[in-house]
Amino acid sequence: QVHLVESGGGLVQPGGSLRLSCAASGSYTSLRNMGWYRQAPGKERDLVAVVTDTGITNYAASVEGRFTILRDYGLNTVALQMNSLQPADTAIYFCNAVANWGTAYWGQGTQVTVSS
């Protein structure tokens, strides 16, 4: 089992920055991918950014150049640094991790609202 706890969401003005953090705990040997997804009202949950166990990163086109995913392999944490935020980035952001046995786990989600 993998337990994920997110923090760092909130309200920010357009052009501002936020940093989301996610800490993993539980009975696992290792984690494969760790990443962030988001879900806006009435829309599906979409990938924002992911980092593999070897450090390869992948970003959604809409956040490329503005968001950075950061993983600490020793602490089993993953962060999402979000800069130049836009109203279209408003969503619930979910942390995701894939355990060594292949099962994916989700955090409870944290709200990010970009509004003036």
Phi and psi in degrees as GROMACS dihedral restraints (atoms count N, CA, C in turn):
[ dihedral_restraints ]
;  ai    aj    ak    al  type     phi  dphi    fc
    3     4     5     6     1  -124.3    20    10
    4     5     6     7     1   127.7    20    10
    6     7     8     9     1  -109.9    20    10
    7     8     9    10     1   127.4    20    10
    9    10    11    12     1  -117.3    20    10
   10    11    12    13     1   131.5    20    10
   12    13    14    15     1  -124.4    20    10
   13    14    15    16     1   121.5    20    10
   15    16    17    18     1  -100.2    20    10
   16    17    18    19     1   157.1    20    10
   18    19    20    21     1  -155.3    20    10
   19    20    21    22     1   162.0    20    10
   21    22    23    24     1   108.7    20    10
   22    23    24    25     1    -2.1    20    10
   24    25    26    27     1   -72.9    20    10
   25    26    27    28     1   175.7    20    10
   27    28    29    30     1   158.7    20    10
   28    29    30    31     1  -165.1    20    10
   30    31    32    33     1  -103.2    20    10
   31    32    33    34     1   131.9    20    10
   33    34    35    36     1  -141.7    20    10
   34    35    36    37     1   150.6    20    10
   36    37    38    39     1   -78.8    20    10
   37    38    39    40     1   154.8    20    10
   39    40    41    42     1   -54.1    20    10
   40    41    42    43     1   136.6    20    10
   42    43    44    45     1    90.2    20    10
   43    44    45    46     1    -9.0    20    10
   45    46    47    48     1   -83.3    20    10
   46    47    48    49     1  -176.1    20    10
   48    49    50    51     1  -130.1    20    10
   49    50    51    52     1   151.5    20    10
   51    52    53    54     1  -143.7    20    10
   52    53    54    55     1   154.7    20    10
   54    55    56    57     1  -127.1    20    10
   55    56    57    58     1   121.7    20    10
   57    58    59    60     1   -97.0    20    10
   58    59    60    61     1   144.6    20    10
   60    61    62    63     1  -128.7    20    10
   61    62    63    64     1   150.4    20    10
   63    64    65    66     1  -142.5    20    10
   64    65    66    67     1   128.9    20    10
   66    67    68    69     1  -115.5    20    10
   67    68    69    70     1   133.1    20    10
   69    70    71    72     1  -104.0    20    10
   70    71    72    73     1   141.6    20    10
   72    73    74    75     1  -146.2    20    10
   73    74    75    76     1   164.2    20    10
   75    76    77    78     1   135.5    20    10
   76    77    78    79     1  -170.2    20    10
   78    79    80    81     1  -101.3    20    10
   79    80    81    82     1    84.7    20    10
   81    82    83    84     1  -140.0    20    10
   82    83    84    85     1   158.3    20    10
   84    85    86    87     1   -85.4    20    10
   85    86    87    88     1   -44.4    20    10
   87    88    89    90     1  -157.4    20    10
   88    89    90    91     1   165.9    20    10
   90    91    92    93     1  -113.9    20    10
   91    92    93    94     1   135.7    20    10
   93    94    95    96     1   -80.6    20    10
   94    95    96    97     1  -109.1    20    10
   96    97    98    99     1   -72.0    20    10
   97    98    99   100     1   145.2    20    10
   99   100   101   102     1  -129.4    20    10
  100   101   102   103     1   141.8    20    10
  102   103   104   105     1  -165.0    20    10
  103   104   105   106     1  -175.8    20    10
  105   106   107   108     1  -128.1    20    10
  106   107   108   109     1   137.9    20    10
  108   109   110   111     1  -124.6    20    10
  109   110   111   112     1   163.9    20    10
  111   112   113   114     1  -142.6    20    10
  112   113   114   115     1   153.6    20    10
  114   115   116   117     1  -137.6    20    10
  115   116   117   118     1   116.2    20    10
  117   118   119   120     1   -88.9    20    10
  118   119   120   121     1   158.8    20    10
  120   121   122   123     1   -55.5    20    10
  121   122   123   124     1   129.4    20    10
  123   124   125   126     1    76.5    20    10
  124   125   126   127     1     6.5    20    10
  126   127   128   129     1  -121.9    20    10
  127   128   129   130     1   166.7    20    10
  129   130   131   132     1   -79.1    20    10
  130   131   132   133     1   162.5    20    10
  132   133   134   135     1   -78.0    20    10
  133   134   135   136     1   125.5    20    10
  135   136   137   138     1  -121.7    20    10
  136   137   138   139     1   151.8    20    10
  138   139   140   141     1   -67.0    20    10
  139   140   141   142     1   135.9    20    10
  141   142   143   144     1  -103.2    20    10
  142   143   144   145     1   -54.7    20    10
  144   145   146   147     1  -159.3    20    10
  145   146   147   148     1   149.5    20    10
  147   148   149   150     1  -143.5    20    10
  148   149   150   151     1   148.7    20    10
  150   151   152   153     1  -132.7    20    10
  151   152   153   154     1   132.4    20    10
  153   154   155   156     1   -83.0    20    10
  154   155   156   157     1   176.2    20    10
  156   157   158   159     1   -70.3    20    10
  157   158   159   160     1   -10.3    20    10
  159   160   161   162     1  -107.1    20    10
  160   161   162   163     1     6.9    20    10
  162   163   164   165     1    91.9    20    10
  163   164   165   166     1     5.2    20    10
  165   166   167   168     1   -77.4    20    10
  166   167   168   169     1   131.9    20    10
  168   169   170   171     1  -112.9    20    10
  169   170   171   172     1   153.7    20    10
  171   172   173   174     1  -144.0    20    10
  172   173   174   175     1   135.3    20    10
  174   175   176   177     1  -124.3    20    10
  175   176   177   178     1   150.1    20    10
  177   178   179   180     1   -66.1    20    10
  178   179   180   181     1   146.2    20    10
  180   181   182   183     1   -58.9    20    10
  181   182   183   184     1   -33.3    20    10
  183   184   185   186     1   -70.7    20    10
  184   185   186   187     1   -17.1    20    10
  186   187   188   189     1  -115.1    20    10
  187   188   189   190     1    -6.7    20    10
  189   190   191   192     1   -54.3    20    10
  190   191   192   193     1   129.4    20    10
  192   193   194   195     1    88.2    20    10
  193   194   195   196     1   -13.8    20    10
  195   196   197   198     1  -111.5    20    10
  196   197   198   199     1   -34.4    20    10
  198   199   200   201     1  -108.4    20    10
  199   200   201   202     1   148.3    20    10
  201   202   203   204     1  -133.7    20    10
  202   203   204   205     1   129.2    20    10
  204   205   206   207     1   -97.3    20    10
  205   206   207   208     1   134.7    20    10
  207   208   209   210     1  -130.1    20    10
  208   209   210   211     1   129.2    20    10
  210   211   212   213     1  -123.4    20    10
  211   212   213   214     1   135.1    20    10
  213   214   215   216     1  -108.8    20    10
  214   215   216   217     1   108.1    20    10
  216   217   218   219     1   -73.0    20    10
  217   218   219   220     1   -26.2    20    10
  219   220   221   222     1   -76.3    20    10
  220   221   222   223     1   -38.2    20    10
  222   223   224   225     1   -93.4    20    10
  223   224   225   226     1    -7.1    20    10
  225   226   227   228     1    56.5    20    10
  226   227   228   229     1    49.8    20    10
  228   229   230   231     1  -123.6    20    10
  229   230   231   232     1   156.8    20    10
  231   232   233   234     1  -139.5    20    10
  232   233   234   235     1   137.5    20    10
  234   235   236   237     1  -123.0    20    10
  235   236   237   238     1   157.4    20    10
  237   238   239   240     1  -129.2    20    10
  238   239   240   241     1   108.2    20    10
  240   241   242   243     1   -87.7    20    10
  241   242   243   244     1   118.9    20    10
  243   244   245   246     1  -115.2    20    10
  244   245   246   247     1   117.8    20    10
  246   247   248   249     1  -116.9    20    10
  247   248   249   250     1   163.6    20    10
  249   250   251   252     1    50.4    20    10
  250   251   252   253     1    47.8    20    10
  252   253   254   255     1   -66.2    20    10
  253   254   255   256     1   144.8    20    10
  255   256   257   258     1  -124.4    20    10
  256   257   258   259     1   157.6    20    10
  258   259   260   261     1   -53.0    20    10
  259   260   261   262     1   -32.1    20    10
  261   262   263   264     1   -66.8    20    10
  262   263   264   265     1   -13.0    20    10
  264   265   266   267     1   -84.3    20    10
  265   266   267   268     1    -4.9    20    10
  267   268   269   270     1   -63.5    20    10
  268   269   270   271     1   124.5    20    10
  270   271   272   273     1  -178.0    20    10
  271   272   273   274     1   171.5    20    10
  273   274   275   276     1   -88.5    20    10
  274   275   276   277     1   128.6    20    10
  276   277   278   279     1  -103.6    20    10
  277   278   279   280     1   130.7    20    10
  279   280   281   282     1  -116.9    20    10
  280   281   282   283     1   133.2    20    10
  282   283   284   285     1   -82.8    20    10
  283   284   285   286     1   143.5    20    10
  285   286   287   288     1  -134.9    20    10
  286   287   288   289     1   140.8    20    10
  288   289   290   291     1  -142.7    20    10
  289   290   291   292     1   143.4    20    10
  291   292   293   294     1  -110.5    20    10
  292   293   294   295     1   119.5    20    10
  294   295   296   297     1   -74.0    20    10
  295   296   297   298     1   168.1    20    10
  297   298   299   300     1   -62.8    20    10
  298   299   300   301     1   -22.7    20    10
  300   301   302   303     1   -88.1    20    10
  301   302   303   304     1     0.9    20    10
  303   304   305   306     1   102.2    20    10
  304   305   306   307     1    -9.0    20    10
  306   307   308   309     1   -80.4    20    10
  307   308   309   310     1   138.4    20    10
  309   310   311   312     1   -95.0    20    10
  310   311   312   313     1   140.3    20    10
  312   313   314   315     1  -123.9    20    10
  313   314   315   316     1   154.2    20    10
  315   316   317   318     1  -125.8    20    10
  316   317   318   319     1   147.3    20    10
  318   319   320   321     1   -81.4    20    10
  319   320   321   322     1   179.9    20    10
  321   322   323   324     1   -81.3    20    10
  322   323   324   325     1   -13.8    20    10
  324   325   326   327     1    95.9    20    10
  325   326   327   328     1   148.3    20    10
  327   328   329   330     1  -137.0    20    10
  328   329   330   331     1   134.6    20    10
  330   331   332   333     1   -80.9    20    10
  331   332   333   334     1   131.8    20    10
  333   334   335   336     1  -119.4    20    10
  334   335   336   337     1   122.5    20    10
  336   337   338   339     1  -123.0    20    10
  337   338   339   340     1   124.4    20    10
  339   340   341   342     1  -111.8    20    10
  340   341   342   343     1   110.8    20    10
  342   343   344   345     1  -159.0    20    10
  343   344   345   346     1   148.1    20    10
